[in-house]
């Protein structure tokens, strides 16, 4: 039986596929030069490659299940095995940043059921990242119920391991736990330590262990437990595959063994994990959530992260905020904490303007008519379960909210407001004014989570209400910045679809469409993404909104581990870190507070109005330094000279390298850490000349060993930090 091969791609990344008349089309390999093994050098390798390969798209339906295996794995679906190659074509286009793109669309069909599948793969010029999704259509005369559809599947991931190396020991998996207040907790372990072992059953006619390593998220917080990312790394060569699932709801990633090799399957919601099923009537179609996969031959996880950073910039919606990077003051964190009033805000407006802020955002509470200090359910402010109308409070602003907004504008800053648009408090008049169908329901009962209902943005009444709110705040108040928060996770889904999970997916996509509509009407409006800190750190949101709040961490001593790791998931020019100077901070501690924000977006807060003249001077000096180089951040590549930071590491480091070869380096010395640290910087030139951009407290000492490419740094005080630059003065 003859086999036909299809090789497609570019210099940075290519795909090798195969198909035959009696079998499904398979993706055999992907990488910088995906080719068949040389039979003379690797006898039997081609057969092993073909045996372990999986269909381009894995599909499981209610009436067909899986063949040849069981358990919880999402491979070997009978529906996908029945698909046959039906053609392919290529499209050309451009990314949102103007680079050339190529898209391969492979057509698959099952004439017996009428299922038609289009697997789409897109490459962007100069980036070894594959963007993938699949479209499933029912061209038959009977309904088909989908239970699983992959966005991307790739097997043979152990094929490049050195001879004699077991995949369970030679492949490392990076994952990122993402707890609230402790975001971006990356860890690395071999597959055996994750519980996936070669159990030897292939020799007895089985496919493998039937086990898997599964990362999954259920609900409307897309990253509340783990980032929708991971990386598989061959430590012997530095070859790495990193993925991100670009979805703002439920998702699933799994690694498993199959015929003595390893596969990866990525998807949105599934039946087994997320209560998702989709019934396709004749002529209906379903599109998977998109995923991005970076494949690099050397450099490991860090090189793959660099490739994903380029991809994120290429596919996001353009916005002037990406280049301007204005300093934002927000009155919440370690400041008013949801209790704004005219009396409390006016001194902060003056202090923020004097410090150098360019946007002033009034955070939660500006709509609250209850007495300040009222406590709601679970210790939150009293307004928690009454939000939804988003009308200014007359008691908090006796002269009107406009008085404060005018003061912000007269101080040379853009006014902003906090919103939590997707929720309506159970005590809000909006809850009774809109139909039940405008909210999440289960079995017809409106859902309640922590005193709130959840809008279902598929419903026109929900969208119309939110459009009216945003347009009123922009048109009537002149607001130029809206912080969009989201503080509940509503669970698996809602009525109004083929399953609860299908309802949630529909809402997730409607929310993205609503964001697009807001920005289409108000292209200069800056929308900030926030969800209980970093609980919705996904590229579906980040590809639309220009700034993202990465954490709610209130302890400045813990922020460095978050700030240093944030560029793994968010481009530096989008990742906003709190900087909250307080009167009780000594000068060295102020350095830590401020440096944590200086290689991203500065979210200034704290009690600027209560600082001493010396403390205020430190804040001004930090922001002046930031404004001298912030124009470079949109083109930087992140790296981690001391490795991705552990939660309790004594030292942390983040480096950003610019297009022009300059490097910005932030260093933090934390509690209990030694005074001196050697920082390897192998990418710098032997004659590199470091200089200080910002520090505070006891004077740091540093020496550059060009021959060893190592910087030796001494920070005399614990809880202190240093921001250095390597390159021309001033930076360009």
C-alpha positions in Angstrom: 0.0 0.0 0.0 1.5 3.3 -1.1 2.0 6.1 1.3 1.9 9.8 0.3 3.9 12.4 2.2 3.2 16.1 2.5 5.9 18.4 3.8 4.9 22.0 4.5 6.4 24.9 6.3 9.3 27.3 6.2 12.9 27.4 7.3 12.0 28.0 11.0 9.4 25.2 11.3 7.9 22.6 9.0 5.4 19.8 9.2 5.7 16.2 7.8 2.3 14.5 7.2 1.4 11.2 5.6 -1.7 9.5 4.3 -2.9 6.5 2.4 -6.2 5.5 0.9 -7.1 3.0 3.7 -6.0 5.1 6.7 -6.2 8.5 8.3 -3.9 11.3 7.6 -1.2 11.7 10.3 1.2 14.4 11.5 4.5 12.4 11.7 6.8 15.2 12.8 7.2 18.9 13.3 10.2 21.0 13.9 12.9 23.1 12.2 13.4 20.4 9.5 10.7 17.8 9.7 11.9 14.9 7.5 11.8 11.1 7.5 14.6 9.3 9.2 17.4 7.9 7.0 16.7 4.1 6.9 20.4 3.4 6.3 21.3 5.1 9.6 18.1 4.3 11.6 16.7 1.0 10.5 13.1 0.6 11.3 12.7 4.3 12.4 10.2 5.1 9.6 8.0 2.2 10.7 8.1 3.3 14.3 7.3 6.9 13.3 4.3 5.8 11.4 3.1 3.4 14.1 3.1 6.0 16.9 1.6 8.8 14.7 -1.9 10.0 15.4 -4.5 11.5 13.1 -4.3 15.2 12.4 -7.4 15.8 14.5 -8.7 13.6 17.3 -12.4 13.3 17.5 -14.7 11.4 19.8 -18.4 11.2 19.2 -21.2 9.8 21.3 -21.9 6.9 18.9 -18.3 5.8 18.2 -16.0 6.1 21.2 -12.4 4.9 20.9 -10.6 2.0 19.3 -7.6 0.0 20.6 -7.5 1.7 24.0 -9.6 2.9 26.9 -9.1 5.0 30.1 -9.2 8.7 30.2 -7.0 9.6 27.3 -8.3 11.5 24.3 -6.7 9.6 21.5 -7.6 6.7 19.2 -11.1 8.1 18.6 -13.0 6.0 16.1 -14.4 9.0 14.3 -10.9 10.4 13.7 -9.6 7.1 12.5 -12.4 7.0 9.9 -11.4 10.3 8.3 -9.6 10.2 5.0 -7.5 12.8 3.1 -9.6 15.0 0.8 -7.3 17.7 -0.3 -5.3 20.7 0.9 -4.6 24.3 0.0 -2.6 27.2 1.2 -3.6 30.8 2.0 -1.3 33.8 2.3 -1.9 36.7 4.5 -0.4 39.1 7.1 -0.2 39.1 10.8 -1.5 42.0 12.8 2.0 43.4 13.1 2.4 43.3 9.3 4.5 40.1 8.8 3.7 37.6 6.1 1.8 34.5 7.1 1.0 31.2 5.4 -1.9 28.9 6.3 -2.2 25.3 5.3 -5.7 23.9 5.4 -6.0 20.1 5.2 -9.4 18.7 4.3 -10.5 15.4 5.8 -13.7 13.5 5.2 -15.7 10.5 6.3 -18.3 9.7 3.6 -20.2 7.2 5.8 -21.1 9.8 8.5 -20.8 13.0 6.6 -18.2 14.5 8.9 -15.8 16.9 7.2 -12.8 18.3 9.1 -10.5 21.1 8.1 -7.2 21.2 10.1 -5.6 24.7 9.8 -2.0 25.5 10.5 -0.6 29.0 10.3 3.1 30.1 10.3 4.3 33.7 10.6 7.4 34.9 9.0 10.5 34.6 11.2 8.8 32.8 14.1 9.1 29.1 14.8 5.5 29.0 16.2 2.6 27.1 14.7 -0.9 28.4 15.2 -3.5 25.6 14.9 -7.3 25.1 15.0 -9.8 22.7 13.5 -13.3 23.1 11.9 -15.7 20.1 12.1 -18.7 20.2 9.7 -21.7 17.8 9.5 -22.5 17.3 5.8 -24.5 14.1 6.5 -28.2 13.7 7.1 -28.1 12.7 10.8 -27.0 14.6 13.8 -23.6 13.9 15.4 -22.8 14.6 19.0 -19.2 15.7 19.6 -17.5 14.8 22.9 -14.0 15.8 22.1 -12.2 17.6 19.3 -8.5 18.4 19.4 -7.1 21.7 18.3 -3.6 20.2 17.9 -2.1 16.7 18.2 1.5 15.7 17.8 3.1 12.4 18.5 6.7 11.1 18.2 7.9 13.6 20.7 10.7 11.3 22.0 12.2 10.6 18.5 15.2 12.9 19.0 16.3 11.5 22.4 19.9 10.0 22.4 20.0 6.2 21.8 19.4 4.2 25.0 17.6 7.1 26.7 14.1 6.2 28.0 11.5 8.9 27.3 10.3 8.7 30.9 13.7 9.9 32.0 14.9 12.0 29.0 11.9 14.3 28.6 11.2 17.1 31.1 7.8 18.7 31.4 7.5 22.4 32.5 4.2 23.4 34.0 3.1 26.6 35.7 0.8 26.5 38.8 -1.0 29.8 39.0 -2.3 30.4 42.5 -4.0 33.7 43.4 -1.3 36.0 44.8 1.5 33.6 43.7 1.2 33.5 39.9 3.6 31.9 37.4 5.0 29.1 39.6 6.9 27.2 37.0 8.4 23.8 37.8 10.3 21.2 35.8 10.3 17.4 36.2 10.9 14.3 34.1 7.8 12.5 32.9 8.3 9.7 35.4 8.1 12.2 38.2 4.8 13.3 36.8 3.6 9.7 36.9 4.0 8.6 33.3 6.1 5.5 32.9 7.1 3.0 30.2 5.3 0.0 31.7 6.5 -2.4 29.0 3.1 -3.4 27.7 3.8 -2.5 24.0 5.8 -5.7 23.8 2.6 -7.6 24.6 0.5 -6.0 21.9 -0.8 -3.0 23.8 -0.6 0.7 22.9 1.0 1.7 26.1 0.3 2.5 29.7 -3.3 3.9 29.2 -2.2 6.7 31.5 -1.6 10.4 30.8 -0.4 13.6 32.4 -3.3 15.9 32.3 -3.6 19.7 32.8 -7.1 21.0 32.7 -9.1 24.0 33.6 -12.8 24.0 34.2 -14.8 27.3 34.4 -14.6 30.9 33.5 -11.2 31.7 35.2 -8.9 30.3 32.5 -5.8 30.2 34.7 -7.0 29.9 38.2 -4.9 26.8 38.9 -2.5 26.5 36.0 -1.5 28.7 33.1 -2.9 27.3 29.8 0.7 26.6 28.9 3.4 23.9 29.2 6.8 22.9 27.7 8.3 19.6 26.9 12.1 19.7 26.9 14.9 17.4 25.9 17.6 18.4 28.3 20.3 16.6 26.4 19.9 18.8 23.3 17.8 21.8 24.4 15.1 20.9 21.9 11.8 22.1 23.3 8.1 22.3 22.4 6.0 24.9 24.2 2.3 25.4 23.9 -0.3 27.9 24.9 -4.1 27.3 24.6 -5.6 30.6 23.5 -8.9 30.4 25.2 -10.6 32.3 28.1 -12.5 29.4 29.6 -12.2 25.6 29.9 -9.3 23.9 28.3 -7.4 20.6 28.4 -3.8 19.5 27.6 -2.5 15.9 27.9 0.7 14.0 27.4 0.7 10.3 27.1 2.7 7.3 25.9 1.7 5.4 22.8 3.8 2.7 21.0 7.0 3.6 22.9 6.8 7.3 22.2 5.0 10.3 23.6 2.1 12.4 22.2 0.6 15.8 23.1 -3.1 16.6 22.6 -4.5 20.1 23.1 -8.1 21.2 23.1 -10.8 23.4 24.5 -13.6 21.9 26.7 -14.3 18.2 26.6 -17.2 15.9 27.8 -15.1 14.0 30.4 -13.5 17.0 32.0 -15.8 19.9 31.4 -19.4 18.7 30.8 -19.0 19.8 27.1 -20.9 18.2 24.3 -21.9 19.7 21.0 -24.7 18.2 18.9 -24.1 19.0 15.2 -27.3 18.9 13.2 -26.9 18.5 9.4 -25.2 21.5 7.9 -23.9 22.7 11.3 -20.2 23.3 12.2 -18.0 23.6 15.2 -14.6 25.4 15.4 -12.1 24.5 18.1 -10.3 27.0 20.3 -6.9 28.0 18.8 -3.6 27.0 20.2 0.0 28.1 19.5 3.0 25.7 19.6 6.6 26.8 19.6 9.3 24.3 18.5 12.9 25.2 18.9 16.0 22.9 18.2 18.2 24.4 21.0 17.9 26.7 23.9 15.2 24.8 25.8 12.3 26.4 27.6 13.7 29.9 27.5 14.2 29.9 23.7 10.7 28.6 23.3 9.4 31.4 25.5 11.2 33.9 23.3 9.5 32.5 20.2 6.0 32.6 21.9 6.7 36.2 22.9 7.2 37.1 19.2 4.0 35.2 18.4 2.0 37.1 21.0 3.1 40.4 19.5 2.3 39.3 16.0 -1.3 38.2 16.5 -2.6 40.7 19.1 -4.9 43.6 18.2 -2.9 46.8 17.6 -3.4 49.5 20.2 -1.6 52.8 20.8 -1.1 51.8 24.5 1.4 49.1 23.3 3.8 51.9 22.4 3.0 54.7 24.9 3.1 52.6 28.1 1.7 55.4 30.3 2.2 55.0 34.1 -1.1 54.1 35.7 -2.0 55.1 39.3 -4.8 53.0 40.8 -6.2 53.8 44.2 -6.9 50.2 45.3 -3.8 48.2 46.3 -2.6 49.0 49.8 -4.4 52.3 49.4 -8.2 53.0 49.5 -9.0 49.3 49.0 -12.4 49.8 47.5 -13.4 52.8 49.6 -13.0 55.9 47.4 -14.5 59.3 48.3 -13.9 62.8 47.0 -12.1 63.6 50.3 -9.8 60.6 50.0 -9.1 60.9 46.3 -8.2 64.5 45.8 -4.9 64.3 47.8 -4.0 61.2 45.9 -4.7 62.8 42.5 -2.2 65.6 43.4 0.4 63.2 44.7 0.1 60.8 41.7 0.5 63.7 39.3 3.5 65.0 41.1 5.1 61.5 41.1 4.7 61.3 37.3 1.5 59.2 36.8 -0.2 59.7 33.5 -3.5 57.8 34.1 -5.5 57.9 37.3 -7.9 55.0 37.7 -10.5 55.1 40.5 -10.9 51.5 41.5 -13.8 49.7 43.1 -16.5 51.4 45.2 -17.2 54.6 43.2 -20.8 53.4 42.7 -21.4 52.4 46.4 -24.0 54.3 48.4 -23.6 52.2 51.5 -21.6 53.8 54.4 -17.8 53.3 54.1 -16.6 50.3 56.1 -19.8 48.2 55.5 -18.8 44.6 55.2 -20.5 42.3 52.7 -20.5 38.5 52.3 -17.2 36.8 53.0 -15.5 39.9 54.3 -15.8 41.9 51.1 -17.1 45.5 50.9 -20.8 46.0 51.4 -21.3 46.9 47.7 -20.1 43.4 46.6 -23.6 41.9 46.0 -25.2 45.1 44.7 -23.1 45.9 41.7 -24.4 46.1 38.1 -25.9 49.5 37.4 -22.6 51.3 37.6 -24.0 54.7 38.6 -21.9 57.1 40.7 -22.5 57.3 44.4 -23.9 60.6 45.7 -22.7 60.0 49.3 -19.1 59.3 48.3 -19.0 62.1 45.8 -21.2 64.9 47.2 -20.0 67.3 44.4 -20.4 64.5 41.8 -17.9 62.1 40.4 -17.2 64.6 37.7 -15.5 66.9 40.3 -12.8 64.2 40.8 -12.5 63.4 37.1 -12.0 67.1 36.3 -9.3 67.3 38.9 -7.6 64.3 37.3 -7.7 65.9 33.9 -6.5 69.3 35.2 -3.5 67.5 36.8 -2.6 66.3 33.3 -3.8 62.7 33.7 -6.3 60.5 31.9 -9.2 59.5 34.2 -10.1 55.8 34.5 -12.7 53.7 36.3 -13.0 50.2 37.6 -15.8 47.9 36.3 -16.7 44.3 36.8 -19.0 44.0 33.8 -19.8 40.3 33.7 -21.4 40.1 37.1 -24.6 41.5 38.7 -25.1 41.5 42.4 -28.2 39.7 43.8 -29.3 43.0 45.4 -28.8 45.0 42.2 -31.9 46.4 40.5 -30.3 45.1 37.2 -30.8 41.5 38.5 -34.6 41.9 38.3 -34.8 44.2 35.3 -33.3 41.7 32.8 -34.7 38.3 31.8 -33.4 35.1 33.3 -32.0 34.1 29.9 -29.5 37.0 30.1 -27.8 35.2 33.0 -26.1 31.8 33.6 -28.6 29.1 34.6 -28.6 25.4 35.4 -31.8 23.5 34.9 -33.5 26.9 34.5 -32.3 28.2 37.9 -30.3 31.3 37.8 -26.8 30.7 39.3 -25.4 32.6 42.2 -21.7 32.7 43.2 -20.6 34.8 46.2 -23.6 37.0 46.0 -23.4 37.6 42.2 -25.2 36.5 39.1 -23.2 35.9 35.9 -24.2 37.6 32.6 -24.5 35.3 29.6 -23.2 37.5 26.9 -24.8 35.5 24.2 -28.0 37.2 25.1 -28.6 40.6 23.5 -30.1 42.1 26.7 -26.8 41.5 28.5 -24.7 42.9 25.7 -27.0 45.9 25.3 -26.8 46.7 29.0 -23.0 46.6 29.1 -22.6 48.6 25.8 -24.8 51.3 27.3 -22.7 51.4 30.5 -19.4 51.7 28.7 -20.7 54.2 26.2 -22.1 56.4 29.0 -18.9 56.3 31.0 -16.8 57.2 27.9 -19.2 59.8 26.4 -20.6 61.4 29.5 -17.6 61.2 31.9 -14.7 61.4 29.4 -13.2 58.2 30.8 -10.2 57.0 28.8 -9.3 53.9 30.8 -11.5 51.1 32.1 -10.2 48.4 34.4 -12.3 45.3 33.7 -12.2 43.0 36.7 -13.8 39.6 37.2 -13.9 38.1 40.7 -16.0 34.9 40.5 -15.5 31.6 38.7 -19.0 30.5 37.6 -18.1 26.9 37.1 -18.7 24.4 34.3 -21.3 26.3 32.3 -24.9 27.2 31.7 -28.1 26.3 30.0 -28.8 27.5 26.5 -26.5 25.1 24.6 -26.2 21.4 24.0 -24.5 21.1 27.4 -23.3 23.3 30.2 -19.8 23.3 28.8 -21.1 24.3 25.4 -23.0 27.2 27.0 -19.8 28.4 28.7 -17.9 28.2 25.5 -20.5 30.2 23.7 -20.4 32.9 26.5 -16.5 32.9 26.4 -16.6 33.7 22.7 -19.4 36.2 23.1 -17.3 38.0 25.7 -14.4 38.3 23.3 -16.8 39.6 20.6 -18.1 42.2 23.1 -14.5 43.4 23.8 -13.9 43.7 20.1 -17.1 45.7 19.8 -16.1 48.1 22.6 -12.7 48.7 21.0 -14.2 49.1 17.6 -16.5 51.9 18.9 -13.8 53.5 21.1 -10.4 52.7 19.5 -8.4 54.9 21.8 -10.0 53.6 25.0 -7.5 51.6 27.1 -9.1 48.4 28.6 -7.3 46.6 31.3 -7.7 42.9 31.9 -8.0 41.7 35.4 -9.6 38.7 37.1 -8.8 38.3 40.8 -5.2 39.1 39.9 -3.9 36.7 37.2 -6.8 34.2 37.2 -7.6 34.9 33.5 -4.1 35.1 32.0 -4.8 33.7 28.6 -4.0 34.9 25.1 -7.6 35.1 24.0 -7.9 38.1 26.3 -4.3 39.3 26.0 -4.6 39.4 22.2 -7.3 42.0 22.6 -6.6 44.1 25.7 -3.4 46.1 25.8 -2.7 45.9 29.6 -3.1 43.0 32.0 -3.0 43.0 35.8 -1.0 40.0 36.7 -1.5 39.6 40.5 -3.3 40.9 43.6 -0.2 40.2 45.8 -0.2 42.8 48.7 3.2 41.9 50.3 6.0 43.6 48.5 8.5 41.0 49.7 6.7 38.3 47.6 6.2 40.4 44.5 9.7 39.8 43.0 9.0 36.1 42.3 5.9 37.1 40.4 7.3 40.1 38.6 10.4 38.2 37.4 8.3 35.3 36.0 5.4 37.4 34.5 7.0 37.7 31.0 6.6 33.9 30.6 2.9 34.5 30.0 2.5 38.2 29.3 4.6 40.5 27.1 6.5 43.0 29.2 4.7 46.0 27.7 1.3 44.4 28.8 2.1 43.0 32.2 1.1 45.4 35.0 2.8 45.0 38.4 1.7 46.9 41.5 4.2 49.4 43.0 2.7 50.5 46.3 5.0 52.8 48.3 4.0 53.2 51.9 5.2 55.5 54.7 6.5 52.5 56.6 8.9 51.4 53.8 12.6 52.2 54.3 14.5 53.5 51.3 15.9 50.0 50.3 12.4 48.5 50.6 11.1 51.2 48.3 13.7 50.1 45.8 12.2 46.6 45.8 8.6 48.0 45.6 9.5 50.0 42.5 11.9 47.7 40.7 9.3 45.0 40.7 7.2 47.1 38.3 10.0 48.7 36.2 10.4 46.0 33.6 6.7 45.9 32.8 3.7 48.2 33.1 3.8 50.3 36.2 0.7 50.1 38.4 1.4 52.7 41.0 -0.6 52.7 44.2 0.0 52.9 47.9 -0.1 56.1 49.9 1.8 58.6 47.8 0.0 61.3 49.7 1.5 60.3 53.0 5.2 59.8 51.9 8.0 61.8 53.3 9.8 64.2 50.8 12.7 61.7 50.7 10.4 58.8 49.9 8.5 60.8 47.3 11.8 61.7 45.6 12.6 58.0 45.3 9.3 57.4 43.6 9.8 60.3 41.1 13.3 59.1 40.4 12.1 55.6 39.6 9.4 56.8 37.2 11.8 59.2 35.5 14.2 56.3 34.8 11.3 54.2 33.5 10.2 56.8 31.1 13.7 57.0 29.7 13.6 53.4 28.3 10.0 52.3 28.3 9.8 52.9 24.5 12.1 49.8 24.2 9.9 47.4 26.1 7.6 46.4 23.2 10.5 44.8 21.3 12.3 43.1 24.1 13.1 39.4 24.6 12.9 38.1 28.2 15.5 35.8 29.8 16.2 34.6 33.3 19.9 34.6 34.2 19.3 32.8 37.5 16.6 30.6 36.1 12.8 31.0 36.4 12.3 32.2 40.0 11.2 29.9 42.8 8.7 31.2 45.3 11.3 31.4 48.1 14.5 32.0 46.1 16.8 34.4 47.8 17.8 36.2 44.6 15.7 36.7 41.5 16.7 38.2 38.1 14.9 39.2 34.9 16.7 40.4 31.8 15.1 42.1 28.8 17.2 42.4 25.6 16.2 45.0 23.0 16.2 45.0 19.2 19.4 47.1 19.4 21.3 44.7 21.6 20.9 46.7 24.9 20.0 44.7 27.9 17.9 45.7 31.0 18.6 43.7 34.1 16.5 43.7 37.3 17.9 42.0 40.4 16.2 41.5 43.8 17.8 40.4 47.1 15.2 38.9 49.3 15.0 38.0 53.0 17.8 35.7 54.2 19.8 35.8 50.9 23.5 36.4 50.8 24.8 39.8 50.0 26.6 38.8 46.8 25.4 36.9 43.8 27.2 35.9 40.5 24.8 36.4 37.6 25.7 34.6 34.4 25.0 36.7 31.2 26.4 34.6 28.4 24.7 36.7 25.7 26.5 39.9 26.5 29.7 41.0 24.8 33.0 40.7 26.6 33.3 44.5 26.8 29.8 45.1 28.0 29.6 48.1 30.4 26.8 48.0 33.0 25.4 51.1 34.6 22.6 51.8 37.1 19.2 52.9 35.9 17.6 52.9 39.3 18.3 51.7 42.9 17.5 52.9 46.4 19.1 52.3 49.7 22.7 51.3 50.5 24.9 51.7 47.4 25.2 48.5 45.4 28.5 47.2 44.1 29.0 45.3 40.8 31.8 44.1 38.6 31.7 42.7 35.1 33.9 39.7 34.2 33.8 39.9 30.4 35.9 36.8 29.9 33.4 34.7 31.9 30.4 36.7 31.0 29.4 37.0 34.6 28.2 40.0 36.7 29.1 39.9 40.4 26.6 42.0 42.4 26.5 43.0 46.0 23.4 44.4 47.5 24.1 45.3 51.2 20.5 45.3 52.4 17.9 42.6 52.3 14.7 43.5 50.6 16.6 45.7 48.1 16.7 45.7 44.3 18.8 47.1 41.4 18.0 47.9 37.8 21.0 47.9 35.5 21.4 48.6 31.8 24.1 47.3 29.4 24.4 49.3 26.2 24.6 52.9 25.1 23.7 55.9 27.3 21.0 56.9 26.9 19.3 53.7 25.8 17.9 53.7 22.3 
